[in-house]
């Protein structure tokens, strides 16, 4: 079955990481028929060079925009530009394991009532010349997601979705840092089902800046905006919203080293 891949790149994209991402797409046991790459504003010369190199090796379709508009709007237009019903979302700095697409396409073909399938995510933390692998799990079914609404139900870099279902729910929106969470809420509230495969199908590398980016007042403001939106959608009850903010706001305002410890000990599962 033919499917598309959706990638977005911007000025901060590193050419070396993009090349590694593309190499993982070349290694798929079931390759994509189309790879839509949204150019969200100007790029570095190295990133442009990398793109042109891989245009000869992969079925890349470039979708350029003159200014950076943010990930939500970039993915919104990119999704519309995809030719096929099944679309795999890929981050430009992640590695898709060789059987990712084959396993997800097979699952979607066999489970026609599922709108989105994701998977666990393998994160490699590189600190002080040491490397630690942890697994970010996700709820297996929509029912489990509904019972634990304050948790993001899908790992965004791992998902494959049905284009028509995403479009019918309003597609991606501009929701800074949380365009994925908002989309999943709209999907679930519309009665569509999501699922996650238990095994990790994507690998990503994390540095110390990861935890810094997940802290600070700006992050809190964005989470409050998301919470208000989820209340409006009736995805959150008032109790859900209060719980969400009471758990998350302190996590964003504590020192970075404490936030890092909580992520690594409570929010992730170490691999053997």
N, C-alpha and C positions, 0 to 999 in steps of 0.2 A: 504494500500500500504506500502510495506517495505521501510525503509530508514535507512541511517547511520547517526551517530553523529561523528564529528571530533573535538578532543580536543588536545591541546599541553601543556605539562608541562615541567618545567625546574628547575634549582637549586633555583630560587627565588620564586617558587610556595609555598604558605602557605597551609599546610595540612588542617587547619580548614576551609579555604575558599573552597578548593577542595571538602571537605566533604559536605559542604553546596550546592555546585554545583551538586554533585552526588545525593543528597537528592531531589533536584528539578527535576532531571531526573527520579527518582523513582516515583515522583508524577504526571507525565504526563498522561493525559487522553488517549493519543495515544503514547505508549512507542516505543522507537527505537528498531530495530531488532539487531543493531550492534553499538557499541561505540568504535571507534578507538582512542586510546590515544597514542600520540607520546611522547616518553621520549627523550627530546632534551638535551642529556648529563646527567651527574650525578645528582641525586636528594638527598634531605635530607632524613634521616632515617624516619622521621615522614611522609613525603610524600609517600615514598615507602610503609610504613605500611598502610597508608590510601588506596592506590591503591589496595593492596592485600585484604584488608577488603571488598572493594566494588566489587572485581572480582567475589565474590560469590553471589552478589545480582544484578549485572547488566551484560549485555552481552558485557563485555569489552575485546577488542583485543589490546594487548600492542605491540607497535612498537618502540623498543629501539635503540638509537644511542649513541655511546661511548663519543662523544664530542658535545658541544653546537654549533650549526651552525646558529642559528637565526630563528625567527618565519617563515619567508617566505619559507625557504627550508624545515623546519619541516612540515609545512602545505602542501607543494608540495608533499612530499613523503607520508604523511598521506592521502591525497586525493586520490592518486593512489591506496593506500591499501584498500580504502573503497569498499565494495562489491556492494553497491546499487547505482542506478542512482541519487536518491535524497539524498543530504547530508546536514545536519544541522550543522552549525558552532557554537561551544560553547566555551566561555572563561572559564578557570578553576576557576575564582573568581566571576562569575556571576550566577544569579538565573534565570532559565527559568520558566516563569509562567506556571501553570498547563495545559492550553489549547494551549500553543505556537505551539507545533508540529502538533496538530490536525488542527489548523487553517491554518498553512502554507502548510501542505500536501494537504488539501482540496483546497486551492487556486491554488497550482501548478497543481493539477489534472484538475481543472476547467479552467485553463488558460495555455494551452499547448505552447503558443508562448512566455511565460515569462521564462527567464533563471535563474533569481535570484529574490527572494522576501525577503525583510527585513521588519523591523518595526520601530516604534518609540522606544526609549530607556529611561527607567526611571532611573535617577541618584539620589542617596541619598548622600547629602553632610553633613558630620559630622565634625563640627568645634566648639571648645570651648563648649562642652556639649550641643550643639544645633544640630538639624537635619532638613535639608531642602530638599524637593523632587522637582526635576525639570525634564522636559521632553526634550530630544534631538530628535527633529523631523527630518524627511528626505523627500526629494522630492517624490511625490506619483508615478510619471511615468518617463520613459526614456526621454520623451519629455521635462519635467520640468528639468530633470538633464542636458540635452543638453543646455537649456537656461541659466543655472547657473552652468557652468562647474567648476568654481573655488571653488565650494563646494563639499565635499565628498558626493556622491549620496546615500551611504548606510552606516548604522551603522553595522560595521563588526560583533560584537557579536550576532547580531540578524538574520543573513542571513540563507537562505536555497537555495542551488543551484543545478543545473543539472550538474552532473559530466562530461558528455561528452562535454557539451558546454564550461566548464571551461578548460578542457584539450585541446580542439580544438583551444583555444585562447592563449595557451602557459602556462596555469596553473600559480600558484604563482611563483614569482621570489624573489631573495634577494634584497630587496629595504628597507633599514633600516627605521623602524617606519611607512612606507607607503606602505607596500606590498599589503594592501587591496585596497587603492586608485588606485594603478597601475593596479591591476587586473580588477577593475570595468571599468577603462578607456579602457582596451583591449577588454573587453566584449562588451561595448557600441560601440566602433569603428568597431568591427566586425559585427555590425548589429543586435546583440542580444538585447533583451529588459529586463529591470529590473523594479521592482515595490516595493512599500513599503506599508504595512498596517499601517493605521493611529494610531491604538492603540499600546501602549507599551506592548511588549511580553517578555521583558527581564528587569531585575533589576540589577543594579550594585551600589556598594558603593564607594564613592570618598573621599579621605582625602586631606589634604593641599599639600602633595607631588605631587598630580596630576597636579597642576598648575606649580610647579617647573619643572617637567619633560617636560612641554610644553613651556619651555623658554630656552634661552641661545644660544650661538654661534653654538654649535654642532647641535641643532635642526634646526637652520637656514641653515646650510650646507646641512642637509638631505632634507630640503624642496627645496632648490635650485636644488639638484640632481634630485628630483622628477619632478620638473618643466621642467628640460631639457629633461627628459624621455618622459613626456607628450607632449612636443613640437615635439620630434622625431616621436611619434605615430600619430601626427596631431590631437590629442585630444584637445590640446591647440593651439589657434592662438597666434601670438606675442602680441596682445592686451590682451588676456586672461592671458598669462604668466606675463606680466607687472602688470596687476591688481592683480593677485594672490600674487606676491611678494611684491607689495606696501602695500597690506592689511596685509599680514602675518608677514613680517619681523619686522615691528615696534611692533607688538603684542608679538613677541618672545624676544624683547630686553628691553621692559619696566619692571619696578619693578614687582615682583611677586604679590603684593597686588593689583596693577592696573590691571594686567592680570586676576586675580581672579574676580575682579569687572566686567570687560567686559564680561567674560564668563557667569557670573550669571545674568547679567542684559540685555545683548544684544544677546547672543548666545544660551540661553536656555529659556524655558517657565516654569514658576513656576506652580505647581499643586495647585488646590484650597485647 
